Amino acid sequence: MGCRGGIISTGAVVAATIGGGGCASNPAPAEMLRGEFGSARATLAPRLRDDPADRDYALDRLRLVIAALADGLPAPASGPVDELYDLLTRGGVNADRTIAAYVLTDSVQIWKGEPFEQAMAYAYASIQRASLGDWDNAAVAAKESLFLLKNFASTERAYGSGLSTEEVARRAQAADREGDAYFNGYQPIETNFTLGYMLAGIACLANPTREAEARDNFTRAIQFNPALRPVVDRLVARDFNTVFVVDAGWGPRKVAYGPGDALARFVPRTASEGTGLTLAVNGATGDATPWAVDVNGLAMDHLWNNMEDVRSAKNALGDALLVGAGVVALSASGKDREAAGWVALGMALGGVLLKTTARADTRYCEFLPQRVYILPATITEPDSVVTLTTPRPAWNFESPAVDPPPAGRPFQLIYVRVPEPGPGEPPRAWGLPGQGRVIVANDGYAGRVPGDDLPYILGGRCVRAPSPETLRRYQEGGNLAGLSLVELENLYREEGLFWDANDPRALAERHVLEGGKSLVTPMPGSAGYVRLFARAHRPYSPASRAVREAVREAAREARGPREGTR
């Protein structure tokens, strides 16, 4: 094991000793990279464990929530959103409202994420509730994302200086060779999470009595990101009736590094850059809008990291090896100083042998975006086409069938996850500018499309839920004459299909257009809606005798009585 010529290297010993301490997450399903969010939901949902003590209880729920929102299904996501929210609020906030890293149960680390991951989790809870028009709870969730940050070096450097993990580790060891005085002595400071301030402000705008509260949150957002002022000005002026929250790119990846992989850091998958996003409604283009948050920037700042790997490695160091490491480092000079420093670090990490394992925990949420945009818009006409464009073609996206807000709502929020295929993945062939038209009839679209006078399961192009109005359309088109609504519903039930968004199966089941059992319509404007209804699909293959017979009967009706009697 790491042995060559009878000599075991220090690095091999340390790696062998601490290698089992952490656990890397399973890679994100390839479906997410391709934008096949329905398949991603089906992959993720069965992995959920009911026990909050399960080490991935929160992580798996966060992944599933993001996949469900990306697929345009905020209502079915309510269960995991509530469970995730409860866990974060129950065990994640200290007396000063900073965030703890893990819930510890019988020495098992239950993932709660780095502070930036927890802030994003609260943001998705706010987005989910806002998508359903639940503005008060959306405001509560957004405010939970604005917890205080732990500045471990506030007296040495100004806020936002972005100390590296290694620098914090060195200062911690220098300040306190035993215990956690350095980490316990942090300075709680105000968060710079602009997305949380923006979401809280938007949610407060929905209640006329909370106008001052909304403005206060917007002021904080501009304080940390002055480029958002034009967006805030439009929101405060109420020159909008729809807010698009758009995720683009892929957030950073968490990797272990250093001797024995004892430390962790985040490395970008999508580069940070100043690319703005332009929104057009029916061809009327607005100004490019800057991002509201850059997740890369959060992940690389010690203010947004728990430093649990540093703390864990530091507490595992044996006193004798610490002293020995100091002697080695101090005795070196000149060109030998750098080499001696690595030897000293190896000796220090060897202290793990005397206490516990300390391999960095590299679990992280692979589904986070690299950036998030907030774009106010005004939708005045039913079936409007919304186009998102940037200088990066992979982020361009077009959605048809976007309507004004429902009657009685002050405005609406629509979440869009722009699919961006990863390395080796083919480019997506749907949702591109110029393709903005619905070709499969559904409950989110009042217009007509060719073939919508017959259900998809009977050979047509309609996946509306069975209803009196839907059946009337079929019969006016010369199909399903004499069939009652109950009989139509029974045909769907024969196939095991359901259409209630509150059905427990809605979160995990694929849509019928993609080989699943769901007729639940994703939220218009979402990537899930476009993927399903703005591209062609394979014909349905009936599983039951009743539906196969109904298909034959529909074919006879289509041929007419003369041809059908031959």
C-alpha positions as CSV (number, residue, x, y, z in Angstrom):
1,M,0.0,0.0,0.0
2,G,1.9,3.0,-1.3
3,C,5.1,1.0,-0.7
4,R,8.1,1.3,-3.0
5,G,11.5,-0.3,-2.1
6,G,10.3,-1.0,1.4
7,I,9.9,2.7,2.2
8,I,6.4,4.2,2.7
9,S,6.2,7.9,1.8
10,T,4.7,10.4,4.3
11,G,2.1,11.4,1.7
12,A,1.1,7.8,1.2
13,V,0.7,7.3,5.0
14,V,-1.4,10.4,5.4
15,A,-3.5,9.6,2.3
16,A,-4.1,6.0,3.6
17,T,-5.0,7.3,7.0
18,I,-7.4,10.1,6.2
19,G,-8.7,8.8,2.9
20,G,-11.9,7.4,4.4
21,G,-12.9,10.6,6.2
22,G,-14.7,12.3,3.4
23,C,-17.1,11.2,0.7
24,A,-17.5,12.7,-2.7
25,S,-21.1,13.0,-4.0
26,N,-22.4,11.0,-6.9
27,P,-22.0,13.0,-10.1
28,A,-24.9,15.0,-11.3
29,P,-27.2,13.0,-13.6
30,A,-26.3,13.5,-17.2
31,E,-30.0,14.4,-17.7
32,M,-29.5,17.8,-16.0
33,L,-26.7,18.7,-18.4
34,R,-28.8,17.9,-21.4
35,G,-31.8,19.8,-19.9
36,E,-33.8,16.5,-19.5
37,F,-35.1,17.7,-16.2
38,G,-38.0,15.2,-16.1
39,S,-35.5,12.3,-16.3
40,A,-33.4,13.9,-13.6
41,R,-36.4,14.1,-11.3
42,A,-37.1,10.4,-11.9
43,T,-33.5,9.6,-11.1
44,L,-33.3,11.7,-7.9
45,A,-36.7,11.1,-6.3
46,P,-36.2,7.4,-5.4
47,R,-33.0,8.3,-3.6
48,L,-34.7,10.4,-0.9
49,R,-34.5,8.9,2.6
50,D,-37.1,9.8,5.2
51,D,-34.7,9.8,8.1
52,P,-33.4,13.4,8.8
53,A,-30.3,11.7,10.3
54,D,-29.4,10.4,6.8
55,R,-26.1,12.1,5.9
56,D,-27.4,13.2,2.5
57,Y,-31.0,14.1,3.6
58,A,-30.6,17.8,2.8
59,L,-28.3,17.4,-0.2
60,D,-30.6,15.0,-2.1
61,R,-33.6,17.3,-1.4
62,L,-31.8,20.4,-2.7
63,R,-30.9,18.5,-5.9
64,L,-34.4,17.4,-6.4
65,V,-35.9,20.8,-5.7
66,I,-33.7,22.4,-8.3
67,A,-34.5,19.7,-10.9
68,A,-38.3,20.1,-10.2
69,L,-38.1,23.9,-10.5
70,A,-36.1,23.6,-13.7
71,D,-38.8,21.3,-15.0
72,G,-41.5,23.9,-14.2
73,L,-43.1,21.9,-11.3
74,P,-43.1,24.2,-8.3
75,A,-46.2,22.6,-6.7
76,P,-44.9,19.0,-6.6
77,A,-41.7,20.4,-5.1
78,S,-43.5,21.6,-2.0
79,G,-42.7,18.5,0.1
80,P,-38.9,18.5,-0.3
81,V,-38.8,22.3,-0.1
82,D,-40.5,22.2,3.3
83,E,-38.3,19.3,4.5
84,L,-35.1,21.1,3.4
85,Y,-36.3,24.4,4.9
86,D,-37.1,22.8,8.2
87,L,-33.7,21.1,8.5
88,L,-31.8,24.2,7.6
89,T,-33.7,26.4,10.0
90,R,-33.8,23.9,12.8
91,G,-30.0,23.2,13.1
92,G,-28.2,25.7,10.9
93,V,-28.5,29.0,12.7
94,N,-26.4,29.9,15.8
95,A,-27.3,32.5,18.4
96,D,-25.8,35.2,16.2
97,R,-27.6,34.0,13.0
98,T,-24.4,32.7,11.4
99,I,-24.5,29.2,9.8
100,A,-23.1,26.0,11.1
101,A,-21.6,23.5,8.8
102,Y,-23.1,20.2,9.7
103,V,-25.6,18.6,12.0
104,L,-23.7,16.0,14.0
105,T,-25.5,12.8,14.9
106,D,-23.4,10.0,16.4
107,S,-20.3,11.4,14.8
108,V,-21.9,11.3,11.3
109,Q,-21.7,14.5,9.3
110,I,-25.2,15.3,7.9
111,W,-24.6,17.6,4.9
112,K,-26.1,21.1,5.2
113,G,-23.7,22.7,2.7
114,E,-21.3,25.5,2.7
115,P,-22.9,28.9,3.7
116,F,-23.3,29.9,0.0
117,E,-25.1,26.5,-0.7
118,Q,-27.4,27.1,2.2
119,A,-28.2,30.6,1.1
120,M,-29.0,29.3,-2.4
121,A,-31.2,26.6,-0.8
122,Y,-33.2,29.3,0.9
123,A,-33.4,31.2,-2.4
124,Y,-34.8,28.2,-4.2
125,A,-37.4,27.8,-1.4
126,S,-38.3,31.5,-1.9
127,I,-38.5,31.0,-5.7
128,Q,-40.7,27.9,-5.3
129,R,-43.2,29.7,-3.1
130,A,-43.2,32.8,-5.2
131,S,-43.9,30.7,-8.3
132,L,-47.1,29.6,-6.6
133,G,-48.0,33.2,-5.6
134,D,-47.3,32.5,-1.9
135,W,-45.5,35.9,-1.5
136,D,-45.5,36.1,2.3
137,N,-43.7,32.7,2.7
138,A,-41.5,33.6,-0.2
139,A,-40.3,36.7,1.7
140,V,-39.7,34.6,4.8
141,A,-37.5,32.1,2.9
142,A,-35.6,34.9,1.2
143,K,-34.9,36.6,4.5
144,E,-33.6,33.3,5.9
145,S,-30.9,33.4,3.2
146,L,-29.6,36.7,4.7
147,F,-27.9,35.2,7.7
148,L,-24.7,36.8,9.0
149,L,-21.3,35.6,7.7
150,K,-18.4,34.6,9.8
151,N,-15.3,36.8,9.2
152,F,-12.4,34.9,10.7
153,A,-10.0,37.8,10.0
154,S,-12.1,40.9,10.4
155,T,-9.4,42.7,12.5
156,E,-6.7,42.0,10.0
157,R,-8.4,42.7,6.7
158,A,-11.4,44.6,5.5
159,Y,-14.7,43.0,4.7
160,G,-14.8,41.1,1.4
161,S,-11.0,40.7,1.1
162,G,-11.4,37.1,0.2
163,L,-8.7,35.3,2.3
164,S,-7.8,32.0,0.9
165,T,-8.5,28.7,2.8
166,E,-4.8,28.2,3.2
167,E,-4.2,31.6,4.7
168,V,-7.0,31.1,7.2
169,A,-5.6,27.7,8.1
170,R,-2.2,29.2,8.7
171,R,-3.6,32.0,10.9
172,A,-5.7,29.5,12.8
173,Q,-2.6,27.4,13.6
174,A,-0.5,30.4,14.5
175,A,-3.2,31.8,16.7
176,D,-4.1,28.7,18.6
177,R,-2.3,25.4,18.5
178,E,-5.0,23.7,20.6
179,G,-8.7,24.2,20.6
180,D,-10.8,26.3,18.3
181,A,-10.2,29.8,19.7
182,Y,-9.5,31.2,16.2
183,F,-12.7,29.8,14.7
184,N,-14.8,30.6,17.8
185,G,-13.6,34.2,17.7
186,Y,-15.0,35.1,14.4
187,Q,-16.8,38.4,13.8
188,P,-20.4,38.1,12.5
189,I,-20.9,40.5,9.6
190,E,-23.7,41.5,7.2
191,T,-24.2,39.2,4.2
192,N,-23.5,40.4,0.7
193,F,-26.0,37.8,-0.8
194,T,-27.6,40.1,-3.4
195,L,-29.9,37.4,-4.7
196,G,-31.5,37.1,-1.3
197,Y,-32.0,40.8,-0.9
198,M,-33.6,41.0,-4.4
199,L,-35.9,38.1,-3.8
200,A,-37.0,39.5,-0.4
201,G,-37.6,42.9,-2.0
202,I,-39.7,41.4,-4.8
203,A,-41.8,39.3,-2.4
204,C,-42.4,42.3,-0.2
205,L,-43.6,44.3,-3.2
206,A,-46.5,41.9,-3.5
207,N,-47.9,43.3,-0.3
208,P,-48.6,47.1,-0.5
209,T,-48.1,47.5,3.3
210,R,-44.5,46.3,2.9
211,E,-43.2,48.9,0.4
212,A,-40.6,50.3,2.8
213,E,-39.3,46.8,3.6
214,A,-39.0,46.1,-0.1
215,R,-37.0,49.3,-0.7
216,D,-34.7,48.5,2.2
217,N,-33.9,45.1,0.7
218,F,-33.3,46.7,-2.7
219,T,-31.0,49.3,-1.1
220,R,-28.9,46.5,0.4
221,A,-28.7,44.7,-3.0
222,I,-27.4,47.9,-4.7
223,Q,-24.9,48.4,-1.9
224,F,-23.2,45.2,-2.8
225,N,-23.9,45.2,-6.6
226,P,-24.4,48.7,-7.9
227,A,-25.0,47.3,-11.4
228,L,-28.4,46.2,-10.3
229,R,-29.7,49.7,-9.9
230,P,-31.6,49.8,-13.3
231,V,-33.4,46.5,-12.3
232,V,-34.3,47.9,-8.9
233,D,-35.5,51.2,-10.4
234,R,-37.9,49.3,-12.6
235,L,-39.1,47.1,-9.7
236,V,-39.7,50.1,-7.4
237,A,-41.5,51.9,-10.2
238,R,-43.7,48.8,-10.6
239,D,-43.0,48.9,-14.3
240,F,-43.5,45.1,-14.7
241,N,-46.0,42.4,-14.1
242,T,-43.7,39.4,-14.5
243,V,-40.3,38.6,-12.9
244,F,-38.1,36.1,-14.6
245,V,-35.4,34.4,-12.4
246,V,-32.9,32.8,-14.8
247,D,-30.2,30.4,-13.8
248,A,-27.3,30.0,-16.3
249,G,-24.0,28.1,-16.4
250,W,-22.9,25.4,-13.9
251,G,-21.7,26.3,-10.4
252,P,-18.3,25.4,-9.1
253,R,-17.1,21.9,-8.3
254,K,-15.8,21.0,-4.8
255,V,-12.5,19.1,-4.9
256,A,-10.0,17.9,-2.2
257,Y,-6.4,18.9,-2.4
258,G,-3.2,19.1,-0.4
259,P,-1.3,16.3,1.3
260,G,-3.8,13.5,2.0
261,D,-6.6,15.6,0.4
262,A,-7.2,17.1,3.8
263,L,-8.4,20.5,2.5
264,A,-11.2,21.3,0.0
265,R,-11.8,24.1,-2.4
266,F,-14.2,25.0,-5.2
267,V,-13.1,25.3,-8.8
268,P,-15.2,26.9,-11.6
269,R,-17.0,24.8,-14.2
270,T,-18.4,27.9,-16.0
271,A,-16.1,30.9,-16.0
272,S,-17.2,34.1,-14.2
273,E,-17.6,37.0,-16.7
274,G,-19.7,40.1,-17.1
275,T,-22.1,38.7,-19.7
276,G,-25.5,40.4,-19.4
277,L,-28.8,38.8,-20.3
278,T,-31.3,40.5,-22.7
279,L,-35.0,39.7,-22.5
280,A,-37.4,40.3,-25.4
281,V,-41.2,40.0,-25.3
282,N,-42.7,39.4,-28.8
283,G,-39.6,40.9,-30.3
284,A,-39.4,44.0,-28.2
285,T,-35.9,43.9,-26.7
286,G,-34.8,45.6,-23.5
287,D,-31.4,46.4,-22.1
288,A,-28.9,43.7,-21.1
289,T,-29.3,42.9,-17.4
290,P,-26.3,42.0,-15.2
291,W,-26.3,38.9,-13.0
292,A,-27.7,39.2,-9.4
293,V,-25.2,36.7,-8.0
294,D,-22.0,35.0,-9.1
295,V,-21.9,31.6,-7.3
296,N,-18.2,31.2,-8.3
297,G,-17.4,34.4,-6.4
298,L,-19.2,33.2,-3.3
299,A,-17.6,29.7,-3.3
300,M,-14.1,31.1,-3.5
301,D,-14.4,33.6,-0.6
302,H,-13.7,32.3,2.9
303,L,-16.6,34.4,4.2
304,W,-18.9,32.0,2.4
305,N,-17.2,28.8,3.5
306,N,-17.5,26.9,6.8
307,M,-13.8,26.0,7.0
308,E,-14.9,22.7,8.4
309,D,-12.0,20.9,6.6
310,V,-9.5,23.3,8.1
311,R,-11.0,23.0,11.5
312,S,-11.2,19.2,11.2
313,A,-7.6,18.9,10.1
314,K,-6.4,21.4,12.7
315,N,-8.0,19.5,15.6
316,A,-6.6,16.2,14.4
317,L,-3.0,17.4,14.6
318,G,-0.9,15.8,17.3
319,D,1.0,18.1,19.6
320,A,4.3,16.3,19.1
321,L,4.1,16.5,15.4
322,L,3.1,20.2,15.5
323,V,6.2,20.9,17.5
324,G,8.4,18.8,15.2
325,A,6.9,20.5,12.2
326,G,7.7,23.9,13.7
327,V,11.3,22.8,14.4
328,V,11.8,21.6,10.8
329,A,10.3,24.8,9.4
330,L,12.3,27.2,11.6
331,S,15.6,25.3,11.1
332,A,15.6,25.7,7.3
333,S,16.8,28.7,5.4
334,G,17.3,30.0,1.9
335,K,16.4,27.6,-0.9
336,D,15.6,24.8,1.6
337,R,12.8,26.9,3.2
338,E,10.1,25.9,0.7
339,A,11.0,22.2,0.8
340,A,11.2,22.3,4.6
341,G,7.8,23.9,4.7
342,W,6.2,21.0,2.8
343,V,8.0,18.5,5.1
344,A,6.6,20.4,8.1
345,L,3.1,20.3,6.6
346,G,3.5,16.5,6.0
347,M,4.5,16.0,9.6
348,A,1.7,18.1,10.8
349,L,-0.9,16.2,8.8
350,G,0.7,13.0,10.0
351,G,-0.8,14.0,13.4
352,V,-4.1,12.6,12.0
353,L,-2.6,9.2,12.9
354,L,-2.8,10.1,16.6
355,K,-6.4,11.3,16.6
356,T,-9.0,11.0,13.9
357,T,-9.5,11.1,10.2
358,A,-9.6,14.4,8.4
359,R,-10.1,13.9,4.7
360,A,-12.1,16.8,3.2
361,D,-15.7,16.2,2.7
362,T,-16.3,16.9,-1.0
363,R,-20.0,16.5,-1.1
364,Y,-21.6,19.5,-2.8
365,C,-24.7,20.5,-4.8
366,E,-23.8,19.9,-8.5
367,F,-27.0,21.5,-9.8
368,L,-26.2,25.1,-8.6
369,P,-25.8,27.6,-11.4
370,Q,-22.8,29.8,-12.0
371,R,-25.0,32.9,-12.0
372,V,-28.5,34.0,-11.5
373,Y,-30.3,36.9,-13.3
374,I,-33.5,38.8,-12.3
375,L,-35.4,40.3,-15.1
376,P,-38.6,42.3,-14.7
377,A,-40.9,42.2,-17.8
378,T,-44.4,43.3,-18.8
379,I,-46.5,40.6,-20.5
380,T,-49.7,42.1,-21.9
381,E,-50.8,39.6,-24.5
382,P,-51.7,35.9,-24.0
383,D,-49.4,33.5,-25.7
384,S,-46.4,35.9,-25.7
385,V,-43.0,34.7,-26.9
386,V,-40.2,35.5,-24.5
387,T,-36.6,35.3,-25.8
388,L,-33.4,35.4,-23.7
389,T,-30.2,36.1,-25.4
390,T,-26.5,36.7,-24.5
391,P,-23.3,36.7,-26.4
392,R,-23.0,33.0,-25.4
393,P,-25.3,31.0,-27.9
394,A,-25.6,28.1,-25.4
395,W,-27.5,30.4,-23.1
396,N,-30.0,31.6,-25.6
397,F,-33.5,30.5,-24.9
398,E,-37.0,31.1,-26.2
399,S,-40.3,30.3,-24.6
400,P,-43.8,30.5,-26.2
401,A,-47.2,30.6,-24.5
402,V,-46.3,33.1,-21.7
403,D,-49.5,34.8,-20.5
404,P,-50.0,37.8,-18.2
405,P,-50.4,37.1,-14.5
406,P,-53.6,35.3,-13.4
407,A,-56.4,37.6,-12.3
408,G,-56.0,38.7,-8.6
409,R,-52.2,38.4,-8.5
410,P,-50.1,41.6,-8.3
411,F,-47.5,40.0,-10.6
412,Q,-46.0,36.6,-11.3
413,L,-42.6,35.0,-11.0
414,I,-41.3,32.5,-13.6
415,Y,-38.1,30.5,-13.0
416,V,-36.0,29.4,-16.0
417,R,-33.0,27.1,-15.9
418,V,-31.2,27.6,-19.2
419,P,-29.8,24.2,-20.2
420,E,-26.1,24.2,-21.1
421,P,-24.8,20.8,-22.2
422,G,-21.5,19.8,-20.5
423,P,-18.4,18.6,-22.3
424,G,-19.1,15.7,-24.6
425,E,-22.9,16.3,-24.4
426,P,-24.7,17.1,-27.7
427,P,-26.2,20.6,-28.0
428,R,-29.9,20.8,-27.2
429,A,-32.2,21.0,-30.2
430,W,-35.1,22.8,-28.4
431,G,-35.8,26.1,-26.8
432,L,-33.7,28.0,-29.3
433,P,-34.6,31.4,-30.6
434,G,-36.9,31.1,-33.6
435,Q,-38.6,27.9,-32.4
436,G,-41.1,29.6,-30.1
437,R,-44.3,27.8,-30.9
438,V,-46.4,25.2,-29.2
439,I,-47.0,22.0,-31.2
440,V,-48.6,19.8,-28.5
441,A,-51.8,21.0,-26.9
442,N,-51.7,21.3,-23.1
443,D,-53.4,22.9,-20.1
444,G,-51.0,25.9,-20.2
445,Y,-52.0,26.9,-23.7
446,A,-55.5,28.1,-24.8
447,G,-54.7,28.1,-28.5
448,R,-55.2,25.4,-31.1
449,V,-52.6,23.2,-32.7
450,P,-53.0,20.6,-35.5
451,G,-54.1,17.3,-34.1
452,D,-55.4,18.7,-30.8
453,D,-58.8,17.2,-31.5
454,L,-57.6,13.7,-30.3
455,P,-55.7,12.7,-27.1
456,Y,-52.1,11.9,-27.5
457,I,-52.7,8.4,-26.1
458,L,-55.1,7.8,-29.0
459,G,-52.8,9.1,-31.7
460,G,-53.4,12.9,-31.5
461,R,-51.4,15.8,-30.2
462,C,-53.3,16.8,-27.0
463,V,-52.1,16.1,-23.5
464,R,-54.7,18.2,-21.7
465,A,-56.1,16.7,-18.6
466,P,-59.6,15.1,-19.2
467,S,-62.3,17.8,-18.6
468,P,-65.7,18.7,-20.1
469,E,-64.0,21.4,-22.2
470,T,-61.3,19.1,-23.5
471,L,-63.8,16.4,-24.4
472,R,-66.0,18.9,-26.2
473,R,-63.0,19.9,-28.4
474,Y,-62.5,16.3,-29.3
475,Q,-66.1,15.7,-30.2
476,E,-66.4,18.9,-32.2
477,G,-63.4,17.6,-34.2
478,G,-65.4,14.5,-35.0
479,N,-63.7,12.2,-32.5
480,L,-64.8,10.2,-29.5
481,A,-68.5,10.6,-30.3
482,G,-70.7,9.3,-27.5
483,L,-67.8,8.9,-25.1
484,S,-68.5,10.3,-21.6
485,L,-66.0,12.2,-19.5
486,V,-65.9,9.3,-17.0
487,E,-65.1,6.9,-19.8
488,L,-62.4,9.2,-21.0
489,E,-60.9,9.4,-17.5
490,N,-61.1,5.6,-17.3
491,L,-59.0,5.3,-20.4
492,Y,-56.3,7.3,-18.8
493,R,-56.5,5.3,-15.6
494,E,-56.2,2.1,-17.6
495,E,-52.8,3.3,-18.7
496,G,-51.9,4.3,-15.1
497,L,-51.9,8.0,-16.0
498,F,-52.6,10.8,-13.6
499,W,-53.1,14.6,-14.0
500,D,-53.3,16.1,-10.5
501,A,-50.2,18.2,-9.6
502,N,-50.8,17.3,-6.0
503,D,-50.6,13.5,-6.7
504,P,-47.6,12.0,-4.7
505,R,-46.3,10.6,-8.0
506,A,-46.0,14.0,-9.7
507,L,-42.5,14.7,-8.3
508,A,-40.9,11.5,-9.5
509,E,-42.8,10.6,-12.6
510,R,-41.9,11.6,-16.2
511,H,-44.4,13.2,-18.4
512,V,-46.4,10.9,-20.8
513,L,-44.7,12.6,-23.8
514,E,-41.4,11.2,-22.4
515,G,-42.6,7.7,-21.6
516,G,-44.0,8.4,-18.1
517,K,-47.3,8.4,-16.5
518,S,-47.9,12.1,-15.7
519,L,-50.2,14.6,-17.5
520,V,-49.2,17.4,-15.1
521,T,-48.4,20.6,-17.2
522,P,-45.2,22.4,-16.2
523,M,-45.4,26.1,-15.6
524,P,-45.5,28.0,-18.9
525,G,-42.3,29.9,-19.6
526,S,-40.1,27.3,-17.9
527,A,-37.6,25.1,-19.6
528,G,-39.7,22.1,-18.8
529,Y,-42.7,23.5,-20.6
530,V,-40.7,24.3,-23.7
531,R,-39.0,20.9,-23.7
532,L,-42.3,19.1,-23.7
533,F,-44.6,21.1,-25.8
534,A,-42.4,22.9,-28.3
535,R,-40.9,19.9,-29.9
536,A,-42.1,16.6,-31.5
537,H,-42.3,13.3,-29.6
538,R,-42.7,9.7,-30.5
539,P,-46.2,8.3,-30.9
540,Y,-47.7,6.8,-27.8
541,S,-47.6,3.0,-27.3
542,P,-50.7,1.9,-25.4
543,A,-50.3,-0.7,-22.7
544,S,-53.9,-1.6,-22.0
545,R,-56.4,-3.5,-24.1
546,A,-59.0,-0.8,-23.6
547,V,-56.8,2.0,-25.0
548,R,-55.6,-0.2,-27.9
549,E,-59.3,-0.8,-28.8
550,A,-60.0,3.0,-28.4
551,V,-57.1,3.7,-30.8
552,R,-58.7,1.4,-33.4
553,E,-62.1,3.0,-32.9
554,A,-60.6,6.5,-33.3
555,A,-58.9,5.4,-36.5
556,R,-62.3,4.1,-37.8
557,E,-64.0,7.4,-36.9
558,A,-61.2,9.3,-38.8
559,R,-61.7,7.2,-42.0
560,G,-65.5,7.9,-41.9
561,P,-68.4,5.5,-42.0
562,R,-68.1,4.5,-45.7
563,E,-64.5,3.5,-45.5
564,G,-64.9,2.0,-42.1
565,T,-67.6,-0.5,-43.3
566,R,-65.5,-2.1,-46.0
